[in-house]
Amino acid sequence: MPPPDREAGVTRIHLVNGYVPGILGRITQLHAEYYNTHWEFGLFFESRVARDLAEFLERYDGARDGVWSASEKGRIVASIAIDGLHAADQGAHLRWFIVSDALRGRGLGSSLLRTAIDFCRTRNYSRIHLHTFEGLDAAKRLYEENGFSLIEQHKGMQWGMEVNEQTFQLKL
């Protein structure tokens, strides 16, 4: 769970596992806004997030997959997912990990990442992998603090523009 409130009057963050109405649109919006503002990713990226997330949610199996959303005042402000479809042979896939700009640096991302890792451990997954790109330094630090290692790096167009793509892995 997210860390407790530190000051009186601070709105509580509520963590939910599984589908909640609006999750597809809001996670897509969080990604589109952040990556457009900070990286100039456009429609290609937003469309891909929406398509891939919709496909995941349509085949979601709570025994194998996890999707957690953190809400503040009923509005989703962060998310993380574990796609366990190919966990047996490729490892679990950590996806759609984002925290709104307003809440970054307050421990919510750490809590979400630990929740996802703990979920994978309870499922006896042997490893977790994630795909990202160079330049997301705070996320990289968070991954490394939780035992992930960079296992691959190359130039690519997966996000609609050329970036130095990276794959991180955590052996459980």
C-alpha positions in Angstrom: 0.0 0.0 0.0 1.1 3.6 -0.5 2.7 5.3 2.5 0.4 6.8 5.1 -0.4 10.5 5.0 2.3 12.6 6.4 0.2 15.7 7.1 -3.3 16.4 8.4 -5.6 17.2 5.6 -3.7 15.4 2.9 -5.9 13.3 0.7 -5.5 9.5 1.0 -4.3 7.4 -1.9 -6.3 4.3 -2.5 -4.8 1.3 -4.3 -7.1 -1.1 -6.2 -6.1 -4.3 -8.0 -8.1 -5.1 -11.1 -10.5 -3.3 -13.3 -12.1 -0.1 -12.3 -14.3 2.0 -14.6 -12.1 4.5 -16.6 -8.8 2.7 -16.0 -8.1 2.3 -19.8 -8.6 5.9 -20.5 -6.9 7.3 -17.5 -3.8 5.2 -17.7 -3.5 6.1 -21.4 -4.0 9.8 -20.5 -1.3 9.7 -17.8 1.2 8.2 -20.3 0.2 10.5 -23.2 0.5 13.6 -21.1 3.8 12.7 -19.4 5.6 11.4 -22.5 4.3 14.2 -24.7 5.3 16.9 -22.2 8.8 15.5 -21.4 9.7 13.5 -24.5 7.5 14.9 -27.3 5.9 11.5 -28.0 2.7 12.0 -29.9 -0.3 10.1 -31.3 1.7 7.0 -32.3 2.7 6.5 -28.6 -0.7 7.3 -27.2 -2.4 4.9 -29.7 0.0 2.2 -28.9 -0.6 2.5 -25.1 -4.3 2.5 -25.6 -4.3 -0.6 -27.9 -1.9 -2.6 -25.9 -3.6 -1.8 -22.6 -7.0 -2.6 -24.0 -5.8 -5.9 -25.3 -4.3 -6.7 -21.9 -7.5 -5.8 -20.0 -9.7 -7.8 -22.3 -7.7 -11.0 -21.6 -6.9 -10.1 -18.0 -6.8 -13.1 -15.7 -6.4 -12.2 -12.0 -4.7 -15.6 -11.3 -1.9 -14.7 -13.7 -2.0 -10.9 -14.2 -2.2 -7.8 -12.0 -3.1 -4.2 -12.7 -3.0 -1.8 -9.8 -4.3 1.8 -9.9 -3.8 4.4 -7.3 -6.6 6.9 -6.9 -6.8 10.3 -5.2 -10.3 11.7 -4.7 -11.7 9.1 -7.1 -9.3 9.9 -9.9 -6.5 7.5 -11.0 -3.1 9.1 -10.4 -0.8 6.2 -10.9 -0.6 2.6 -12.2 1.4 -0.5 -12.7 0.7 -3.8 -14.3 2.1 -7.3 -14.5 1.4 -9.2 -17.6 1.8 -12.9 -16.8 0.8 -14.4 -20.2 4.3 -15.5 -21.0 5.7 -15.7 -17.5 6.6 -19.4 -17.7 9.0 -19.0 -20.6 9.8 -15.3 -20.9 9.2 -14.0 -17.4 6.4 -11.7 -16.2 6.2 -8.4 -18.0 6.0 -5.2 -15.9 4.0 -2.6 -17.9 2.2 0.7 -17.6 4.1 2.0 -14.6 3.4 5.7 -14.2 2.8 8.2 -11.4 1.3 11.6 -12.1 3.7 14.6 -12.0 1.9 16.0 -8.9 2.7 12.9 -6.8 6.2 11.9 -8.0 8.9 11.7 -5.3 6.4 10.8 -2.5 7.0 7.1 -2.4 4.0 6.0 -4.4 6.1 4.6 -7.2 8.1 2.6 -4.8 5.0 1.2 -3.2 3.5 0.2 -6.6 6.7 -1.4 -7.7 7.0 -3.5 -4.5 3.4 -4.5 -4.9 4.0 -5.8 -8.4 7.2 -7.6 -7.4 5.4 -9.2 -4.4 2.6 -10.4 -6.7 5.2 -12.1 -8.9 6.8 -13.8 -6.0 3.4 -15.2 -4.8 2.9 -16.6 -8.3 6.4 -18.1 -8.2 7.4 -16.3 -11.4 11.2 -16.8 -12.0 11.8 -13.3 -13.3 10.3 -10.0 -14.3 11.3 -7.9 -17.3 10.4 -4.4 -18.5 11.1 -2.3 -21.5 11.9 1.4 -21.2 14.4 3.9 -22.7 17.5 5.8 -21.6 16.9 9.1 -19.9 14.2 8.1 -17.4 16.7 8.4 -14.6 14.4 8.4 -11.6 12.7 5.2 -12.8 16.0 3.6 -13.5 17.2 4.3 -10.0 13.9 2.8 -8.6 14.3 -0.3 -10.7 17.9 -0.8 -9.7 17.1 -0.2 -6.0 14.6 -3.0 -6.3 17.2 -5.4 -7.8 16.5 -5.0 -11.6 19.6 -5.1 -13.9 20.0 -3.6 -17.4 20.3 -6.7 -19.7 19.9 -5.1 -23.1 20.2 -1.7 -24.8 19.8 -0.6 -28.4 18.5 2.1 -30.7 14.9 1.6 -31.6 11.6 3.1 -32.7 9.2 1.2 -30.4 7.8 4.5 -29.0 7.3 6.2 -32.3 10.7 8.0 -32.4 14.3 6.9 -32.1 15.4 6.4 -28.5 18.0 4.2 -26.8 15.7 1.3 -25.8 16.5 -0.6 -22.6 15.4 -3.9 -21.1 15.7 -4.5 -17.4 15.2 -7.8 -15.6 14.8 -9.0 -12.0 15.5 -12.6 -11.2 13.3 -13.8 -8.4 
